Amino acid sequence: MFSRKFFLVCVFFILLAVTFVSLGLSGRHSRGISGTGGLSLFFVGPLQEGATRAVQALGSVWRVYFDCVRQARENVELRRALGLAREKENYFLELAIANERLRTFLNFREEEASEVLAAEIVGKDPSPWFKTFIVNRGERDGVRVGLPVVVPEGIVGQVVEVTGRYAKVLLITDRMSGVDALVQRTRARGVVNGMGASFCSFSYALRRYDIAEGDVVVSSGLDRIYPKGLRIGEVEGVVRGHEGIFQDVRVRPFVDFERIEEVLILLSFDNDLRDASEGDF
């Protein structure tokens, strides 16, 4: 008729009442406990022990809870501080890389006997058919069509379009590009043409020319676009067929076009074409 829960509650209150009675009797009879007092202690002792353990356990849980809350807050603060530290580290690393790159540019400008304009690359042609960059320099900065664009590593390309604030640069790897060049070691002449990828070909090089892997190819100056002696790339493959008068030469540019961020535009330069007549076709 009565539920088990109701029965347990009644037992709890009965034991609680017995506890209070036992405490009262213990206070009045300090000489000892006997009879009913001993019986009540038999029942109340385990109950009090359980209640004490429950209170201690609750206090321990409470302390653990507050410790967890405190540690969670500390973790949030530590993660925030770590994030700020990493952000500062990345900022200083970028500054160091930029300083090193600009120092190289400055040294190149001091060595180059020409008027040089630094420009930042702000866009790349997404088309797979054209290899071009957009730089943040234009007509108002003195840029005009046909000017050569370089970096300390070598030739990048030439300006093909100009607006007031921006210019488009055609890379030497584009199929429409061509640079009159020569092999630095043997002075063998040819034309460096873009292949639409990350390499170029050294075209119109006669089979009798001595060209080997590892040779450095530089600009000849005869195209009246690039100054003589600018680095272009390194020969990484030579094929001499049994027919024809030319050999197939593959050139890997020194410039990593996927990584450059700034370029130098040569606004004017002194190029003595009379001394650039070495070699013949």
C-alpha positions, 0 to 999 in steps of 0.5 A: 500500500505504501511505496518503498520510498515512503517507507525509507523516508519514515525510517530516516525520520525515525532514526533522526528522532532517535538520534536527538533523543540519544543526544539528550539522554547523553547530556543528562547522564554523563556517567554512561549509557545503558539500556535504551541509550545503548540501543539508540547508539547501536542504530544512530552510530552508523547513521551519523558515520554515514552522514559525516562521510556524506558531508565530507564527500560533498565538501570534497566534490565542492572543492574539486568543482571550484578547482576545475572552474579556476583551472578552466579560467586559467587555461582560457587565459593561458591559451589567450596569452599563448595566441598573442605570443604566437601572433607577435612571433609571427609578426616579428618573423615576417619583419625579419624576412621582409628586412632580409629581402629588402636588404638584398634589393637595396644591395642590388640597386646600389650595384645596378647602374640604372634608375630603379623603381621598387614595386609590390606584386598585388595580383596574378593572372589566374589564366593557365594560358598567360603568365603575368603579374600585376604590380602597384606602380603605374604611369604616375610613377614613370612606368611605361610599356616595355620596361624590364622587370627584375629581382636580385636573382634574375630577370622576371619579365617586362611591362606590357600594360600600364594604367595610372597606378598599376602595371601588368608584367609579362613573365619570361615563362610566358609563351609570348615572351622572348629574351635575346640571351647567351651562355655565359661560359661559351658566349653561345647565342640564342633566344630564351622563350617561355614554355608556359610552365616553370621553365624556358627553352634556349631556342636557335642555339646552333648544334656546333655551340658548346652548351652543357648542363649547369651553364648559366644563361644571361641576357645579351642586351641585343633585344634593346629591352634587357640590360646585358648580363642579367641572369636568366637561368641555368641549363638543365637539359641539352638534346642534340638531334641528328637532323637540323642545325639547332639543338634543344636546350632547356633552361630553369629560371633562377627566379622562383615566380611562386614566391616573389613578392616585390620586383624592381622596374628598371626605368632607365639603364646604360646598355652599350649595344656595340659591345654585345655583338659576340656570337652569331647564328 
